[in-house]
Amino acid sequence: MGASLRIELFPADLDRALGFYTRGLGFELVQDDRALPKPYAAVRRDAVRIGFLSAPGAVGQRVPPLGAEIVIEVDDITAERDRVVANGAVLLDDLQTRAWGLTDFRLLDPDGHFLRFTNRTDES
């Protein structure tokens, strides 16, 4: 069986995070449990799933670390950049071809998570 990846983020404002990822980045809301005592929601885009637990600070015994980078590979990096910018996102770095041969752009989500959209590698 192949592997997959699901990321869990802990936004300060769940509604703001969902708006950014759905309207700004084109993800689809696939789970909406915002009415629960510990509100939770999840979005998906192709094989990428991101869950959001509305719990600023510690979550159980876990304290989310700082310094992560979320890398999302896409087929058409220029079209992705154009769509994201048209939806109002502010880029930290516009399209750049990096020394390792990939082209990407970078931005922060509303909670400061570092996002890098890049073109696919031959190994993807």
Secondary structure in CASP SS format (residue, H / E / C, confidence):
PFRMAT SS
TARGET T0000
AUTHOR 0000-0000-0000
METHOD secondary structure of the structure
MODEL  1
M C 1.00
G C 1.00
A C 1.00
S C 1.00
L C 1.00
R E 1.00
I E 1.00
E E 1.00
L E 1.00
F C 1.00
P C 1.00
A C 1.00
D C 1.00
L H 1.00
D H 1.00
R H 1.00
A H 1.00
L H 1.00
G H 1.00
F H 1.00
Y H 1.00
T H 1.00
R H 1.00
G H 1.00
L C 1.00
G C 1.00
F C 1.00
E E 1.00
L E 1.00
V E 1.00
Q E 1.00
D E 1.00
D E 1.00
R C 1.00
A C 1.00
L C 1.00
P C 1.00
K C 1.00
P C 1.00
Y E 1.00
A E 1.00
A E 1.00
V E 1.00
R E 1.00
R E 1.00
D C 1.00
A C 1.00
V E 1.00
R E 1.00
I E 1.00
G E 1.00
F E 1.00
L E 1.00
S C 1.00
A C 1.00
P C 1.00
G C 1.00
A C 1.00
V E 1.00
G C 1.00
Q C 1.00
R E 1.00
V C 1.00
P C 1.00
P C 1.00
L C 1.00
G C 1.00
A C 1.00
E E 1.00
I E 1.00
V E 1.00
I E 1.00
E E 1.00
V E 1.00
D C 1.00
D C 1.00
I H 1.00
T H 1.00
A H 1.00
E H 1.00
R H 1.00
D H 1.00
R H 1.00
V H 1.00
V H 1.00
A H 1.00
N C 1.00
G C 1.00
A C 1.00
V C 1.00
L E 1.00
L E 1.00
D E 1.00
D E 1.00
L E 1.00
Q E 1.00
T E 1.00
R C 1.00
A C 1.00
W C 1.00
G C 1.00
L C 1.00
T E 1.00
D E 1.00
F E 1.00
R E 1.00
L E 1.00
L E 1.00
D C 1.00
P C 1.00
D C 1.00
G C 1.00
H C 1.00
F E 1.00
L E 1.00
R E 1.00
F E 1.00
T E 1.00
N E 1.00
R C 1.00
T C 1.00
D C 1.00
E C 1.00
S C 1.00
END
